Amino acid sequence: MQKTVSKDFKYLKGEINIPPDKSISHRAVMFSSLAKGKSIIRNFSDGADPKSTLEVCQGLGISTEFKNNELIITSRGKFTPLKGNFFCGNSGTTMRLMTGILAGQNFDSVLTGDESLSGRPMKRIIEPLSLMGAKIESDNYKAPLKIYGRELNPINYVSKIASAQVKSCILLAGLGVDGVTSFTEPYVSRNHTELMLKAMGAGVNIHGKTVSITKSELAPINIEICGDISSAAYFITAALIIPDSDIIIRNVGLNPTRTGIIDVVKQMGGNIEILEEKETCGEKVGDIRVKYSNLKGCIISGEIIPRLIDEIPIIAVLATQAQGTTTIKDAQDLRNKESDRITAVVTELKKLGVSIEETPDGMIIRGKNSLAGGVEVETYHDHRLAMSLYVAGFVCQKEISINGFEWVNISFPTFEKLFSKLH
């Protein structure tokens, strides 16, 4: 599907409610499926990725029902698989976290994915799980993954990368293991897993960059899912770079392990403020107001990277409209996403007229750029790149055409509709 984008409005004004957080939606379904009893999930994401997780859990014999705006999960606290093969779609979160859960079951299973997911690295979870005694067969550490369920052993694992998916995978495997399983990472990655497991009664202990878990039974709870800050990032950026814009985004998740985008905006001199803050299920939530701003370039590196890894494509768009140079470093894991996001972002923004240079672990953007547009750009089957290019289209002199725009539905089916509310 090709989407044509141009700025046919003066500015962005008004208020929106952002879609539910995808990361929390995944975990809410998985963890509720492991808890004996009935859990109620309010405001579940309608993105394709969380639906993949829901379908995998349904295939494992978990009862699910949608009623009004609630997803009701009923579980006996264990799986009764209705089949052996489970399709994870395009969702790396589904595949990596479910592998941790399934490795310690008393049955075998196979996890498959679409073409894009089948090319993504799974060595990062297979290696630590193998050290726990798991048996997982793959072709060069890529999906499909054949998992031979068996009893696992505890592990103290020190990871070379900061990854919420790897961390969650090991913690979920450790949930059914006698003894203490711990995971240490170089920087603290997003911690939705730890917060939710704690809220459900798991023996989770957090000490600096190390998280440990003991064998635990989860209790069902009611979960209210907040808006996804990764989705809010596109609207934050658009309001910052389109003159005279002034918007409010309601009910956004403000978990400190996810708010790197807000810190970067402030570092660049952006006009952004939190209007109201509360807490639900251990997660901070608030409303965000953003106004058009004169931005300046900055350096983005080190421990902030895991806190904004998914937002780097849209931050690159933001940097094109900032005075001076913006340098993004320590982001080499972007090469292992839905696309090689470093090469993809640099290649497509260059087409628009951006002064941008690729580096092994990031990129250098020299602003402020006047974007010519008038070209076709590619999405590489990557929803975040598609949405970032859409926002870039608003500051191009001529309209642009985005090929493969349908990938936006992976995470954000109402993306365009929400933007039209602000015109």
C-alpha positions in Angstrom: 0.0 0.0 0.0 1.3 3.4 -1.0 0.5 6.5 1.1 0.9 10.0 -0.1 1.7 12.6 2.5 1.8 16.4 2.4 1.1 19.2 4.9 -2.4 20.4 3.9 -3.1 22.1 7.2 -1.7 25.1 9.1 -0.8 23.5 12.5 -1.7 20.8 15.0 -4.1 21.8 17.8 -6.2 19.9 20.3 -6.2 16.8 22.5 -5.9 13.1 21.8 -5.9 9.8 23.7 -3.0 7.6 22.5 -3.5 3.9 21.9 -2.7 1.4 24.7 0.9 0.5 25.4 2.0 -2.5 23.3 4.7 -3.7 25.7 2.4 -3.8 28.6 -0.4 -5.4 26.6 1.9 -8.3 25.6 2.8 -8.9 29.2 -0.7 -8.6 30.6 -1.9 -11.4 28.4 1.1 -13.7 29.0 1.2 -13.2 32.8 -2.5 -13.5 33.2 -2.3 -16.8 31.3 0.1 -18.1 33.9 -2.0 -17.0 36.9 -4.7 -19.3 38.2 -8.1 -17.6 38.1 -9.7 -14.7 36.3 -7.8 -11.5 35.3 -9.4 -8.4 33.7 -7.3 -6.3 31.3 -8.7 -2.9 30.4 -7.7 -0.9 27.4 -5.8 -3.8 25.6 -3.9 -2.8 22.4 -5.5 -3.5 19.1 -2.1 -3.7 17.3 -1.3 -6.8 15.4 1.7 -7.7 17.6 -0.3 -8.0 20.9 -3.0 -9.9 19.0 -0.3 -12.4 18.1 0.5 -12.9 21.8 -3.2 -13.3 22.5 -3.6 -16.0 19.8 -0.6 -17.9 21.0 -2.1 -18.0 24.5 -5.4 -19.1 23.1 -3.6 -21.9 21.3 -2.2 -23.0 24.7 -5.7 -23.5 26.0 -6.3 -20.2 27.8 -9.9 -18.9 27.8 -10.2 -15.3 26.6 -13.3 -13.1 26.1 -13.7 -9.4 25.1 -16.5 -7.6 26.9 -17.0 -3.9 26.4 -13.4 -2.5 26.7 -12.2 -5.4 28.8 -10.3 -8.5 28.0 -11.1 -11.3 30.4 -8.5 -14.0 30.8 -9.4 -17.2 32.6 -6.6 -19.7 33.4 -6.1 -22.9 35.4 -2.5 -21.6 36.0 -1.1 -24.1 33.5 -1.3 -24.7 29.7 -3.2 -27.3 27.9 -2.0 -26.9 24.3 -4.5 -27.3 21.6 -1.8 -27.6 19.0 2.0 -27.7 18.8 2.8 -24.9 16.3 2.3 -21.3 17.3 2.5 -18.3 14.9 4.0 -15.1 16.3 3.4 -13.0 13.2 5.8 -10.0 13.2 6.2 -9.9 16.9 9.7 -10.3 18.4 8.2 -9.7 21.9 5.8 -12.6 21.5 8.5 -15.0 20.2 11.3 -14.1 22.7 9.1 -14.0 25.9 7.0 -17.1 25.0 10.2 -19.0 24.4 11.2 -18.4 28.0 7.8 -19.5 29.2 7.6 -22.6 26.9 11.2 -23.8 27.6 10.2 -25.0 31.1 6.8 -26.7 30.2 6.2 -30.4 30.1 5.4 -30.5 26.4 7.2 -29.6 23.1 6.2 -26.7 20.9 7.3 -24.8 17.8 7.3 -21.0 17.4 7.2 -19.6 13.9 6.9 -16.0 12.5 6.5 -14.1 9.3 9.4 -13.5 6.9 10.6 -10.4 8.8 10.6 -12.1 12.2 12.2 -15.2 10.8 15.3 -13.2 9.9 15.7 -11.7 13.4 18.4 -12.9 15.9 17.3 -15.4 18.6 20.7 -16.4 19.7 20.4 -13.8 22.5 17.7 -15.9 24.2 18.7 -19.4 23.1 22.2 -19.1 24.7 21.1 -18.2 28.2 18.1 -20.6 28.1 20.5 -23.4 27.0 22.7 -22.6 30.1 19.5 -23.2 32.1 19.2 -26.6 30.5 16.7 -25.8 27.8 16.7 -27.6 24.5 15.9 -25.4 21.5 16.5 -26.3 17.9 16.8 -23.6 15.2 18.4 -22.9 11.9 21.4 -20.7 12.7 19.6 -19.2 15.7 16.6 -18.0 13.6 12.9 -18.9 13.7 11.2 -21.4 13.6 12.2 -22.4 17.1 11.5 -26.0 18.2 11.3 -26.0 22.0 11.6 -29.3 23.9 9.9 -28.6 27.2 11.9 -29.8 30.3 12.8 -28.9 33.8 15.2 -26.0 34.0 18.0 -24.9 36.4 18.5 -21.4 37.9 21.2 -19.2 36.4 23.0 -15.9 37.1 23.3 -14.4 33.7 25.3 -11.3 32.8 24.1 -9.9 29.5 26.3 -8.0 27.1 23.3 -6.0 25.8 20.6 -4.1 27.6 17.4 -5.8 26.4 14.0 -5.9 28.0 13.0 -8.9 25.8 16.0 -11.0 26.8 15.7 -10.0 30.5 11.9 -10.9 30.4 12.6 -14.2 28.7 15.1 -15.3 31.4 12.9 -14.1 34.3 9.9 -15.9 32.9 11.9 -19.1 32.5 13.1 -18.6 36.1 9.5 -18.3 37.3 9.1 -22.1 37.4 12.6 -23.0 38.6 13.7 -23.9 42.1 16.3 -21.5 43.3 17.2 -17.9 42.3 17.6 -16.9 38.7 19.2 -13.5 38.1 19.8 -11.3 35.0 22.3 -8.4 34.9 22.5 -5.9 32.1 24.9 -3.1 31.3 22.1 -0.4 31.5 18.6 -0.7 32.9 16.2 -1.6 30.1 12.4 -1.1 30.3 11.0 -2.8 33.4 7.4 -3.5 32.7 8.0 -7.2 33.3 9.4 -6.7 36.8 6.6 -4.3 37.8 3.8 -6.5 36.6 5.3 -9.7 38.0 5.7 -8.0 41.4 2.1 -6.8 41.3 1.0 -10.4 40.7 2.9 -11.7 43.7 6.1 -13.0 42.1 9.4 -13.1 44.2 11.1 -10.4 42.2 14.1 -8.5 43.6 15.7 -5.5 41.9 19.2 -4.3 42.8 20.7 -1.8 40.5 21.2 -3.4 37.1 20.4 -6.9 38.4 16.9 -8.4 38.6 16.4 -11.8 40.3 13.4 -14.1 40.6 12.4 -17.1 42.6 9.9 -19.9 41.8 6.5 -18.2 42.1 2.8 -18.7 41.5 1.1 -15.6 40.0 -2.1 -14.3 41.3 -4.7 -12.9 38.9 -5.2 -9.1 39.0 -7.1 -6.3 37.2 -4.8 -4.4 34.9 -5.4 -0.9 33.4 -3.1 -0.4 30.4 -1.9 3.2 29.8 -1.2 4.9 26.5 2.0 4.0 24.7 4.7 6.6 24.8 6.3 5.1 21.7 3.1 5.9 19.8 3.0 9.3 21.5 6.5 10.1 20.2 5.2 10.7 16.6 2.7 13.3 17.8 5.3 14.9 20.2 7.7 15.3 17.3 5.1 16.6 14.8 4.0 19.3 17.3 7.6 20.3 18.0 8.5 20.8 14.3 5.2 22.3 12.8 5.0 26.0 13.6 2.2 27.2 15.9 1.3 23.7 17.0 0.0 23.1 20.6 -1.3 19.7 21.6 -2.2 17.6 24.7 -1.7 13.8 24.7 -3.8 12.2 27.5 -3.1 9.1 29.6 0.5 8.4 28.4 2.7 5.8 30.2 5.6 7.6 31.9 7.6 4.7 33.2 11.1 6.1 33.7 12.7 3.3 31.7 10.7 4.5 28.7 10.8 8.3 28.9 14.2 8.9 27.1 12.3 10.6 24.3 11.1 13.3 26.8 14.6 13.8 28.2 15.9 14.2 24.7 13.2 16.8 23.8 14.1 18.8 26.9 17.8 18.5 26.0 17.1 19.9 22.6 15.1 22.8 24.1 11.7 21.5 23.3 8.6 22.9 25.0 7.1 19.8 26.7 5.5 19.5 30.1 3.7 16.8 32.2 0.4 18.2 33.2 -0.8 15.6 35.7 0.7 12.3 37.0 -0.7 9.3 38.7 0.1 5.6 39.2 -1.7 2.4 38.1 -0.4 -1.2 38.6 3.0 0.3 39.5 3.2 2.3 36.2 3.4 6.1 36.1 0.8 7.7 33.8 0.3 11.4 32.9 -0.9 13.9 30.3 1.7 15.6 28.1 1.5 19.1 26.5 3.8 19.9 23.6 4.3 23.2 21.7 6.2 24.1 18.6 9.8 24.9 19.5 13.1 26.1 18.2 15.3 23.1 18.7 19.1 22.6 19.0 21.1 19.5 18.2 22.5 17.2 21.0 24.4 14.0 21.6 22.3 10.9 22.4 24.3 8.0 23.8 25.0 5.6 26.7 22.5 4.6 29.3 19.6 6.6 27.7 19.6 4.4 24.6 17.6 1.5 26.0 15.1 4.1 27.2 14.4 5.3 23.7 15.5 2.5 21.4 12.2 2.3 19.6 12.0 6.1 19.2 15.3 6.6 17.4 13.8 6.7 13.9 11.4 9.6 14.9 14.1 11.3 16.9 16.2 11.3 13.7 13.3 13.2 12.0 13.2 15.6 15.0 16.9 16.2 14.6 16.5 17.3 11.0 14.6 20.4 12.3 17.1 21.2 15.0 19.9 23.8 14.7 23.4 22.2 14.7 24.5 18.6 14.8 22.7 15.7 16.5 24.8 12.5 17.1 23.3 9.2 18.0 25.7 6.6 19.4 25.7 3.2 21.1 22.5 2.1 19.2 24.0 -0.8 17.3 21.1 -3.0 18.4 18.9 -1.0 15.9 20.4 -3.2 13.2 18.5 -6.2 14.7 15.0 -4.7 14.6 12.2 -5.2 12.0 14.8 -3.8 9.6 18.4 -2.6 10.0 17.0 0.7 11.3 20.3 2.5 11.1 20.8 1.9 7.4 17.0 2.2 6.7 16.6 5.6 8.4 19.7 7.1 6.9 18.9 5.8 3.4 15.3 7.1 3.4 16.0 10.5 5.1 18.7 11.2 2.5 16.1 10.9 -0.2 14.2 13.7 1.4 17.2 16.0 1.5 18.5 15.4 5.0 22.2 15.8 5.7 22.7 12.5 7.5 25.6 10.1 7.9 25.6 6.5 9.0 28.0 5.2 11.6 28.5 1.6 12.9 26.4 2.3 16.0 24.2 5.2 15.0 24.0 8.3 12.9 25.0 11.9 12.6 22.3 14.4 11.5 23.2 18.0 10.6 20.4 20.5 10.8 18.4 22.5 10.3 17.4 20.8 7.0 14.9 22.1 4.4 13.4 18.9 3.1 12.6 18.9 -0.6 10.3 15.8 -0.8 8.8 14.9 -4.1 10.1 11.3 -3.9 9.1 7.8 -3.0 10.4 6.3 0.2 10.5 2.7 1.5 9.4 1.2 4.9 11.3 -2.1 4.8 8.4 -3.9 6.5 9.0 -1.6 9.5 6.1 0.1 11.2 8.2 2.6 13.1 10.0 3.7 10.0 6.7 4.1 8.1 5.3 6.4 10.9 8.5 8.4 11.1 8.5 9.1 7.4 4.9 10.1 7.6 5.8 12.8 10.1 8.8 13.9 8.0 6.3 14.4 5.1 4.7 17.2 7.1 7.9 19.4 6.8 8.7 18.5 3.1 8.2 21.2 0.4 6.6 18.6 -1.9 4.5 15.6 -1.2 6.1 12.2 -0.6 4.9 8.7 -1.3 5.5 6.0 1.3 5.6 2.4 0.0 4.5 -0.4 2.3 2.6 2.0 4.7 0.3 -0.9 5.7 3.0 -2.0 8.2 1.7 0.8 10.5 -1.1 -1.6 11.4 1.4 -3.7 13.3 1.3 -1.3 16.2 -1.0 1.6 15.4 -4.1 1.1 13.2 -5.6 4.5 14.2 -2.4 6.4 13.5 -3.8 8.6 10.6 -7.2 9.0 12.2 -5.6 10.6 15.3 -3.5 13.0 13.3 -6.6 14.1 11.4 -8.2 15.0 14.7 -5.5 17.6 15.3 -5.6 19.3 11.9 
